[in-house]
Amino acid sequence: MIHVLATITLAPGTREKFLAEFRKNMPNVHAEQGCVEYAPAIDTPTDLPAQSKIGADTVIIIEKWASLDALKAHMKAPHMAAYSAQVKDYVRGRDIKILSPA
């Protein structure tokens, strides 16, 4: 199992536009062989002092893949190239963490 945490930093005020494009592509990704989980996450409002907020211009993509090969195929999928072109004006930065269960 491969876990991916992708922190996407967005241009101010573009999160909803980014999420709309992301959600359009989700069925394509979910249909990929080896996709276990693929979904966006944003801050949940809480009063918990331990919470480190990511802010209004950031989205974290939580992914799980059956194997590294499945993740590599995902990264080369034609629908991912099309999706990247759709969101390029919104994205200001990416921080990708690729992890294994411990």
C-alpha distances in whole Angstrom, upper triangle without the diagonal:
4,7,10,13,16,20,22,26,28,32,34,35,32,29,30,31,27,26,28,27,23,23,25,22,20,21,20,17,16,17,15,13,9,10,9,11,13,16,19,20,24,26,27,30,31,33,31,32,29,27,27,27,26,29,30,29,26,23,19,16,13,10,7,6,5,5,8,11,10,10,13,15,14,16,19,19,23,23,21,24,26,24,25,28,29,28,29,32,30,28,29,26,22,20,16,14,11,9,7,7,11
4,7,10,13,16,19,22,25,29,31,32,29,26,28,28,25,23,26,24,21,22,24,20,18,20,19,15,15,17,15,13,10,10,9,10,12,15,17,18,21,24,25,29,29,32,29,30,27,25,24,25,23,26,28,26,23,20,16,14,11,8,6,5,6,6,6,10,9,8,11,13,12,14,17,18,21,21,18,21,24,22,22,25,26,25,26,29,27,24,25,22,18,16,13,10,7,6,5,7,11
4,7,10,13,16,19,22,26,28,28,26,23,25,26,22,21,23,22,19,20,22,19,17,19,19,15,15,17,16,15,12,11,10,9,10,12,14,15,18,20,21,25,26,28,26,27,23,22,21,21,19,23,24,23,19,16,13,11,8,6,5,6,9,9,9,13,12,9,13,15,13,14,18,18,22,21,18,21,23,21,20,24,25,23,24,27,24,22,23,20,16,14,10,8,6,5,6,8,11
4,6,10,12,16,19,22,24,25,23,20,22,22,19,18,21,20,16,18,20,17,15,18,18,14,15,17,15,16,13,11,11,10,9,11,12,13,16,18,20,24,25,27,25,26,23,21,19,19,17,20,21,20,16,13,10,8,6,5,6,8,11,11,11,13,12,9,12,14,12,12,16,17,20,19,16,18,20,18,17,21,21,19,20,23,21,18,19,16,12,10,7,6,5,6,9,11,14
4,6,10,13,16,20,21,22,20,17,20,21,17,16,19,19,15,17,20,18,16,19,19,15,16,20,18,19,17,14,14,11,10,10,10,10,12,15,17,20,22,24,22,23,20,17,16,15,13,16,18,16,13,10,7,6,5,6,9,12,15,15,14,17,16,12,15,17,15,14,18,19,21,20,17,19,21,18,17,21,21,18,19,21,19,16,17,14,10,8,6,5,7,8,11,13,15
4,6,10,12,16,18,19,17,15,17,18,14,14,17,16,13,15,18,16,15,18,18,15,17,20,18,20,18,15,15,13,11,10,9,10,12,14,17,21,22,25,23,24,21,18,16,15,12,15,16,14,10,8,5,5,7,8,11,13,17,17,16,18,16,13,15,17,14,13,16,17,19,18,14,17,18,15,14,17,18,15,15,18,15,12,13,10,7,6,4,6,8,11,14,16,19
4,7,10,13,15,16,15,13,16,16,13,13,17,16,14,16,19,17,17,20,20,18,19,23,21,23,21,19,19,16,13,12,10,10,10,12,16,18,20,23,21,22,19,16,14,12,9,11,13,11,7,6,4,6,9,11,15,17,21,21,19,22,20,17,18,20,17,16,19,20,22,20,17,18,20,16,15,18,18,14,15,16,13,11,11,8,6,5,6,8,12,14,17,19,21
4,6,10,12,14,12,10,13,13,10,11,14,14,12,15,17,16,16,20,20,17,19,23,22,24,23,20,20,17,14,13,10,10,11,13,17,19,22,24,23,24,22,19,16,14,10,11,11,8,6,5,6,8,11,13,17,19,23,23,21,23,21,18,19,21,17,16,19,19,20,18,15,16,17,14,12,15,14,11,11,13,10,7,8,6,5,7,8,11,14,17,20,22,25
4,7,9,11,10,9,13,13,10,12,16,15,14,17,19,19,19,23,23,21,23,26,25,28,26,23,24,21,18,16,13,13,12,13,17,19,22,24,23,23,22,19,15,13,9,9,9,6,5,7,9,11,14,17,21,23,26,26,25,26,25,21,22,24,21,19,22,22,23,21,18,19,19,16,14,16,15,12,11,12,9,6,5,5,6,8,11,14,17,20,24,25,27
4,6,8,6,7,10,10,8,11,13,13,13,16,18,18,19,22,22,21,23,26,26,29,28,25,26,22,19,17,13,14,12,14,18,20,22,25,25,25,24,21,18,15,11,10,9,5,6,8,11,13,17,19,23,25,28,29,27,28,27,23,24,25,22,20,23,23,23,21,18,18,18,15,13,14,13,10,10,9,5,5,5,7,9,12,14,18,21,23,27,29,31
4,6,6,8,11,11,10,13,15,15,15,18,20,20,21,25,25,24,26,29,29,32,31,28,29,26,22,20,17,17,15,17,20,21,24,27,27,27,27,23,20,17,14,12,10,7,9,11,15,17,20,23,26,28,32,32,30,32,30,27,27,28,25,23,25,25,25,23,20,20,19,17,15,15,14,11,10,8,5,6,6,9,12,15,18,21,24,27,30,32,34
4,6,8,11,11,11,13,16,16,17,19,21,22,23,27,27,26,28,31,31,34,34,30,31,27,24,21,18,17,15,16,19,19,22,24,25,25,25,22,19,16,13,10,8,6,9,12,16,18,22,24,28,30,34,35,33,34,33,29,30,31,28,26,28,28,28,25,23,23,23,20,18,19,17,14,14,11,8,10,9,12,15,17,20,23,26,29,32,34,36
4,6,8,9,10,12,13,15,16,18,19,21,22,25,26,26,27,30,31,34,33,30,30,27,23,20,17,16,14,15,18,18,22,24,25,26,26,22,20,17,14,11,8,7,10,12,16,18,22,24,28,31,34,35,34,35,33,30,31,32,28,27,29,28,28,25,23,23,22,19,18,19,16,13,14,12,9,11,12,15,17,20,22,25,28,30,33,35,37
4,6,5,6,9,10,11,12,14,16,17,18,22,22,22,24,27,27,31,30,27,28,24,21,18,15,15,13,15,18,19,23,26,27,27,27,23,21,18,15,12,9,7,10,11,14,16,19,22,26,28,31,32,31,32,30,27,28,28,25,23,25,25,24,21,19,20,18,15,15,15,13,10,11,9,6,9,11,13,15,18,20,23,26,28,31,33,35
4,5,5,6,9,10,10,12,14,15,16,20,21,20,22,25,25,28,28,24,24,21,17,14,11,11,10,12,15,16,20,23,24,25,24,20,19,15,12,10,7,6,7,8,11,13,16,19,23,25,29,30,29,30,28,25,26,27,23,22,24,24,23,20,18,20,18,15,15,16,13,10,12,11,8,9,11,13,14,16,18,21,23,26,29,30,32
4,5,5,6,9,10,10,12,14,15,18,20,20,21,24,25,28,28,24,25,21,18,14,12,12,11,13,15,17,21,24,25,27,26,22,21,18,15,13,10,10,11,10,13,14,17,20,23,26,29,31,30,31,28,26,28,27,24,23,25,24,23,20,19,20,18,15,16,17,13,11,14,13,10,12,15,17,17,20,21,23,25,28,30,31,34
4,5,5,7,9,10,11,13,15,17,18,19,21,23,24,27,28,24,25,22,18,16,13,15,14,17,19,21,24,28,29,30,29,26,24,20,18,16,13,11,12,12,15,15,19,21,24,26,29,31,30,30,28,25,26,26,22,22,24,22,21,18,17,18,16,12,13,13,10,8,11,10,8,11,14,16,17,20,21,24,26,28,31,33,35
4,5,5,6,9,10,11,12,16,16,16,18,21,21,25,24,21,22,19,15,13,10,12,12,15,18,20,24,27,27,29,28,24,22,19,16,15,12,10,10,9,12,12,15,17,21,23,26,27,26,27,24,22,23,23,19,18,20,19,19,16,14,15,14,10,10,11,9,6,9,9,6,8,12,13,13,16,17,20,22,25,28,29,32
4,5,5,6,9,10,10,14,15,15,16,19,20,23,23,19,20,16,13,10,8,10,10,14,16,18,22,25,26,27,26,23,21,18,15,15,12,11,11,8,11,10,14,15,19,21,25,26,26,26,23,21,23,23,19,19,21,19,19,16,15,16,15,11,12,14,11,9,13,13,10,11,14,15,15,17,18,20,22,24,26,28,31
4,5,5,6,9,10,13,14,15,16,18,20,23,24,20,21,18,15,12,11,13,14,17,19,21,25,28,29,31,30,26,25,22,19,18,15,14,14,12,14,14,16,18,21,23,26,28,27,28,25,23,24,24,20,20,22,20,19,15,15,16,14,11,13,14,10,10,13,14,12,13,17,18,18,21,21,23,25,27,29,30,34
4,5,5,7,9,12,12,13,15,17,18,21,22,19,20,18,14,12,11,14,15,19,21,24,27,31,31,33,31,28,26,23,20,19,17,15,15,13,15,13,16,17,20,21,25,26,25,25,22,20,22,21,17,17,18,16,15,12,11,13,10,7,9,10,7,7,11,12,10,12,16,17,16,19,19,22,23,26,28,30,33
4,5,5,6,10,10,10,12,15,15,19,19,16,17,14,10,9,8,11,13,17,19,22,25,29,29,30,29,25,24,21,18,18,16,15,13,11,12,10,12,13,16,18,21,22,22,22,19,17,19,18,14,15,17,15,15,11,10,12,11,7,9,12,9,8,12,13,11,12,15,16,15,17,16,19,20,22,24,26,29
4,5,5,8,10,10,11,13,15,19,19,15,16,13,10,8,8,12,14,17,19,22,25,28,29,31,29,26,25,22,20,20,18,17,16,13,13,11,13,14,17,18,21,23,23,24,20,19,21,20,16,17,19,16,16,13,12,15,13,10,13,15,12,12,15,17,15,15,19,19,18,20,19,21,22,24,26,27,30
4,6,7,8,10,11,13,15,18,19,16,18,16,13,12,12,15,17,21,22,25,29,32,33,35,33,30,29,26,23,23,21,19,18,16,17,14,16,16,19,20,23,24,24,24,21,19,21,19,16,17,18,15,14,11,11,14,11,9,12,13,11,12,15,17,15,17,20,21,20,22,21,23,24,26,28,29,33
4,6,5,7,9,10,11,15,16,13,15,13,10,10,12,15,18,22,23,26,29,33,33,35,33,29,28,26,23,23,22,20,18,15,16,13,15,14,16,17,19,21,21,20,17,16,17,16,12,13,14,11,11,7,8,11,9,7,10,12,10,11,14,17,16,16,19,19,18,20,19,21,21,23,25,26,30
4,5,5,6,9,10,13,14,11,12,10,7,8,10,13,16,20,21,25,27,31,31,33,31,27,27,24,22,23,21,20,18,15,14,11,12,11,13,14,17,19,19,19,16,15,17,15,12,14,15,13,13,10,10,13,13,10,13,15,14,14,17,19,18,17,21,20,18,20,18,20,19,21,23,24,27
4,5,5,6,9,12,14,11,12,11,10,10,13,17,20,23,24,28,30,34,34,36,34,31,30,28,26,26,25,24,22,18,18,15,15,14,15,15,17,19,20,20,16,16,18,16,13,15,16,13,14,10,12,15,14,12,15,17,16,17,20,22,21,21,24,24,22,23,21,23,22,23,24,25,29
4,6,5,7,10,12,10,13,12,10,12,15,18,21,25,27,30,33,36,36,38,36,32,31,29,27,28,26,25,23,19,19,15,16,14,15,14,16,18,18,17,14,14,15,13,10,12,13,9,10,7,9,12,11,10,13,15,15,16,19,21,21,20,24,23,21,22,20,22,21,23,24,25,29
4,5,5,9,10,7,10,9,7,10,12,16,19,23,25,28,31,34,33,35,33,30,29,27,24,26,25,23,21,17,16,12,12,10,11,11,13,15,15,15,11,11,13,11,7,10,12,9,11,8,8,12,12,11,13,16,15,16,18,21,20,19,22,21,19,20,17,18,17,19,20,22,25
4,6,8,9,6,8,7,7,9,13,16,20,23,24,28,30,33,33,35,32,29,29,27,25,27,26,25,22,19,17,13,13,10,11,10,12,15,16,16,12,12,15,13,10,13,15,12,14,12,12,16,16,14,17,19,19,19,22,24,23,22,25,24,21,22,19,20,18,19,20,21,25
4,6,9,7,10,11,11,13,17,20,23,27,28,32,34,37,36,38,36,33,33,31,29,30,29,28,26,22,21,17,16,14,13,12,13,15,17,15,12,13,15,12,10,14,14,11,13,11,13,16,16,15,18,20,20,21,23,26,25,24,28,26,24,24,22,22,21,22,22,23,27
4,6,6,9,11,11,14,17,20,24,27,29,32,34,38,37,39,36,33,32,31,29,30,30,28,25,22,20,16,16,12,12,10,11,12,13,12,8,10,11,9,7,11,11,9,11,10,11,14,15,15,17,19,20,20,22,26,25,24,27,25,22,23,20,20,18,19,20,21,25
4,6,9,11,12,16,19,22,26,29,31,34,36,39,38,40,37,34,34,33,31,33,32,31,28,24,22,18,17,13,12,9,8,10,12,10,7,9,11,9,9,12,13,11,14,14,14,17,19,18,20,23,23,24,26,29,28,27,29,27,24,24,21,21,18,19,19,20,24
4,6,9,11,15,18,21,24,27,29,32,34,37,35,37,34,32,31,31,29,31,31,30,26,23,20,17,15,11,9,5,5,7,9,9,5,8,10,9,9,12,14,13,16,16,15,19,20,19,21,24,24,24,26,29,28,26,28,26,23,22,19,18,15,16,15,16,20
4,6,7,11,14,17,21,24,25,29,30,34,32,34,31,29,28,27,25,27,27,26,23,20,17,13,11,8,6,5,6,9,11,11,7,8,11,10,9,12,14,13,16,14,14,17,19,17,18,22,22,21,23,27,25,23,26,24,21,20,17,17,14,15,15,16,20
4,7,10,14,16,20,23,23,27,28,31,30,32,29,27,26,26,24,27,27,26,23,19,17,13,10,7,5,5,7,10,12,13,10,11,14,14,12,15,17,16,19,18,17,20,22,19,21,24,24,23,26,28,26,25,27,25,22,21,18,17,15,14,14,14,18
4,7,10,12,16,19,20,23,25,28,27,29,26,24,23,23,21,23,23,23,19,16,13,10,7,5,5,7,10,12,14,15,12,11,15,15,12,15,18,16,19,17,16,19,20,18,19,23,22,21,23,26,23,22,24,22,19,18,16,15,14,14,14,15,18
4,7,10,14,17,18,22,24,27,26,28,26,23,22,21,19,21,20,20,16,13,11,7,6,4,7,9,12,14,15,16,13,11,15,14,11,13,16,15,17,14,13,16,17,14,16,19,18,17,19,22,20,18,21,19,16,16,14,14,14,15,16,17,20
4,7,10,14,15,19,21,24,24,26,23,20,20,18,16,18,17,17,14,10,8,6,5,7,10,12,16,18,18,20,16,15,18,18,14,15,18,17,19,16,14,18,18,14,16,19,17,16,19,21,18,17,19,18,16,16,14,15,15,16,18,19,22
4,7,11,12,16,18,22,21,23,21,18,17,15,13,14,13,13,10,6,6,4,6,9,12,15,19,20,20,22,19,17,19,20,16,17,20,19,20,17,15,18,18,14,15,18,16,14,17,18,15,14,17,16,14,14,14,15,16,17,20,20,23
4,7,9,12,15,18,18,19,18,14,14,12,10,11,11,12,9,6,5,6,7,11,14,17,21,22,22,24,22,19,22,23,19,20,23,22,24,21,19,22,22,18,18,21,19,17,19,20,17,16,17,16,15,15,14,15,17,18,20,20,23
4,6,10,12,16,16,17,16,12,12,9,7,8,8,9,7,5,6,9,11,14,17,21,24,26,26,28,25,23,25,26,23,23,26,25,26,23,21,24,23,20,20,22,20,17,19,20,16,15,17,16,15,15,16,17,19,20,23,23,25
4,6,9,12,12,14,13,9,9,6,6,7,8,10,9,8,9,12,13,17,20,24,27,28,28,31,28,26,28,30,26,26,29,29,30,27,25,27,27,23,23,26,24,20,22,22,19,18,19,18,17,17,18,19,21,22,24,24,26
4,6,10,10,13,13,9,11,8,10,10,11,14,13,12,12,15,15,19,21,25,28,30,30,33,30,28,31,32,28,28,32,31,32,29,27,30,30,26,26,29,26,23,26,26,22,21,22,22,21,20,21,21,24,24,26,25,26
4,7,9,11,12,9,11,9,11,11,11,15,15,14,15,18,19,22,25,29,32,34,34,36,34,31,34,35,32,32,35,35,36,33,31,33,33,29,29,31,29,26,28,27,24,23,24,24,23,23,24,24,27,27,29,28,29
4,5,9,10,8,11,10,13,13,15,18,17,17,17,20,20,24,26,30,33,34,35,38,35,33,36,37,34,34,38,37,38,35,33,36,36,32,32,34,32,29,31,31,27,26,27,26,25,25,26,25,28,27,29,28,29
4,6,9,8,11,11,15,15,17,20,20,20,20,23,23,27,29,33,35,37,38,40,38,36,39,40,37,37,41,40,42,39,37,39,39,35,35,37,35,32,34,33,29,29,29,28,28,27,28,27,30,29,31,30,30
4,5,6,9,11,14,15,18,21,20,20,19,22,22,25,27,31,33,35,35,38,37,34,37,39,36,36,39,39,41,38,36,38,39,35,35,37,36,32,34,34,30,29,29,28,27,25,26,25,28,27,28,27,27
4,6,8,10,14,15,18,21,20,21,20,23,23,27,28,32,35,36,36,39,38,35,38,40,37,36,40,40,42,40,37,39,40,36,35,38,37,33,34,34,30,29,28,27,26,25,26,25,28,27,29,27,27
4,6,9,13,15,18,20,19,19,18,21,21,24,25,29,32,33,33,36,35,32,35,37,34,34,37,38,40,38,35,37,38,34,33,36,35,32,33,33,29,28,27,25,24,22,23,22,24,23,25,24,23
4,6,9,12,15,17,15,16,15,18,18,21,23,27,30,31,31,34,32,30,32,34,31,31,35,35,37,34,32,34,35,31,30,33,32,28,29,29,26,24,24,22,21,20,21,20,23,22,24,23,23
4,7,9,13,14,13,13,13,16,17,20,23,26,29,30,29,32,31,28,30,33,30,29,33,33,35,33,30,32,32,29,28,30,29,26,27,27,23,21,20,19,18,16,18,18,21,21,23,23,23
4,6,9,11,10,11,11,15,16,20,23,26,29,30,30,32,31,28,30,32,29,28,31,32,33,31,28,30,30,26,25,28,26,23,24,24,20,19,18,17,17,16,18,18,21,22,24,24,25
4,7,8,6,8,9,12,14,18,21,24,28,28,27,30,28,25,27,29,26,25,28,28,30,27,24,26,27,23,22,24,23,19,20,20,16,15,15,13,13,13,15,16,19,20,23,24,25
4,6,6,8,11,14,17,20,24,27,30,31,30,32,31,27,29,31,27,26,30,30,31,28,25,27,27,23,22,24,22,19,20,19,15,15,14,14,15,15,18,19,22,23,27,27,29
4,6,8,11,15,17,21,24,27,31,32,31,33,31,28,30,31,27,26,29,29,29,26,24,25,25,21,21,22,20,17,18,17,13,13,13,14,15,16,19,21,24,25,29,29,31
4,7,10,13,17,20,23,26,30,30,29,31,29,26,27,28,25,24,26,26,27,24,21,22,22,19,17,19,17,14,15,13,10,10,10,11,12,14,16,19,22,24,27,29,31
4,7,10,13,16,20,23,26,27,26,28,26,22,24,25,22,21,24,24,25,22,19,21,21,17,16,18,17,13,14,14,11,9,10,9,10,11,13,15,18,20,24,25,27
4,6,10,13,16,19,23,24,23,25,23,20,22,23,19,18,22,21,22,20,17,19,19,16,15,18,16,13,14,15,11,10,12,11,10,11,12,14,16,18,21,22,25
4,6,10,13,16,20,21,20,22,20,17,19,21,17,17,20,20,22,20,17,19,20,16,16,19,18,15,16,18,14,12,14,12,10,9,10,11,13,15,18,19,21
4,6,10,13,17,18,17,19,17,14,16,17,14,14,17,17,19,17,14,17,18,14,14,17,17,14,16,18,15,13,15,13,10,10,9,10,12,13,16,17,20
4,7,10,14,15,15,18,15,13,16,17,14,15,18,18,20,18,16,19,20,17,17,21,20,18,20,22,19,17,19,16,13,12,10,10,11,11,13,14,17
4,7,10,12,12,14,12,9,13,14,11,12,16,15,18,16,14,18,19,16,17,20,20,18,20,23,21,18,20,18,14,14,11,10,9,10,12,13,16
4,7,9,10,12,10,9,12,13,11,13,16,16,20,18,16,20,21,19,19,23,23,22,23,26,24,22,24,21,18,16,13,12,10,9,10,11,14
4,5,7,9,6,6,10,11,9,12,14,14,18,17,15,19,21,19,20,23,24,23,24,27,26,23,25,23,19,18,14,13,10,10,10,12,15
4,7,8,6,8,11,12,11,14,16,16,20,19,18,21,23,22,23,26,27,26,28,31,29,27,29,26,23,21,18,16,13,12,11,12,15
4,5,5,7,9,10,11,13,15,15,19,20,18,21,23,22,22,26,27,26,27,31,29,27,28,25,22,20,16,15,11,11,10,12,15
4,5,5,6,9,10,11,13,14,18,19,17,19,22,21,21,24,26,25,25,29,28,25,26,23,19,18,14,13,9,10,10,13,16
4,5,5,6,9,10,11,12,16,17,16,18,21,20,20,24,25,25,25,29,28,26,27,25,21,20,17,16,13,14,14,16,19
4,5,5,6,9,10,10,14,15,14,16,19,18,19,22,23,23,24,27,27,24,26,24,20,20,16,16,13,14,14,16,20
4,5,5,6,9,10,14,14,12,14,17,16,16,19,21,20,21,24,23,21,23,20,17,16,12,12,10,12,12,15,19
4,5,5,7,9,12,14,12,13,17,16,16,19,21,20,21,24,24,21,23,20,17,17,13,14,11,14,15,18,21
4,5,5,6,10,11,10,12,15,15,15,18,20,20,21,24,24,22,24,22,19,19,16,17,15,17,18,20,24
4,5,5,9,9,7,10,13,12,13,16,17,17,18,22,21,19,22,20,17,17,14,15,13,16,17,20,23
4,6,9,9,7,8,12,11,11,14,16,15,16,19,19,17,19,17,14,15,12,14,13,16,18,21,24
4,6,9,7,7,11,12,11,14,16,17,17,20,21,19,21,19,17,18,16,18,16,19,21,24,27
4,5,5,7,9,10,11,13,15,16,17,20,21,19,22,21,19,20,18,19,18,21,22,25,28
4,5,5,6,9,10,11,13,15,15,19,20,19,22,21,20,22,20,22,21,24,26,28,32
4,5,5,6,9,10,10,12,14,17,18,17,21,20,19,21,19,21,21,24,25,28,31
4,5,5,6,9,10,11,12,15,15,14,17,17,15,17,15,18,18,21,23,25,29
4,5,5,6,9,10,10,14,15,14,17,17,16,18,17,20,20,23,25,28,31
4,5,5,6,9,10,13,14,14,18,18,17,20,19,22,22,26,28,31,34
4,5,5,6,9,11,12,12,15,16,15,18,17,20,20,24,26,28,32
4,5,5,6,9,10,9,12,12,12,15,15,18,19,22,25,28,31
4,6,5,8,10,10,13,14,15,18,18,22,23,26,29,32,35
4,6,8,9,10,14,15,16,19,19,23,24,27,30,32,35
4,6,5,6,10,12,12,16,17,20,22,25,28,30,33
4,5,5,8,10,11,15,16,20,22,25,29,31,34
4,6,8,11,13,17,19,23,25,28,31,34,36
4,7,9,11,15,17,20,23,26,29,31,34
4,6,8,11,13,17,20,23,26,28,31
4,7,11,14,17,20,23,27,29,31
4,7,10,13,16,20,23,26,28
4,6,10,13,16,20,22,24
4,7,10,13,17,19,21
4,6,10,13,16,18
4,6,10,13,14
4,7,10,13
4,7,9
4,6
4
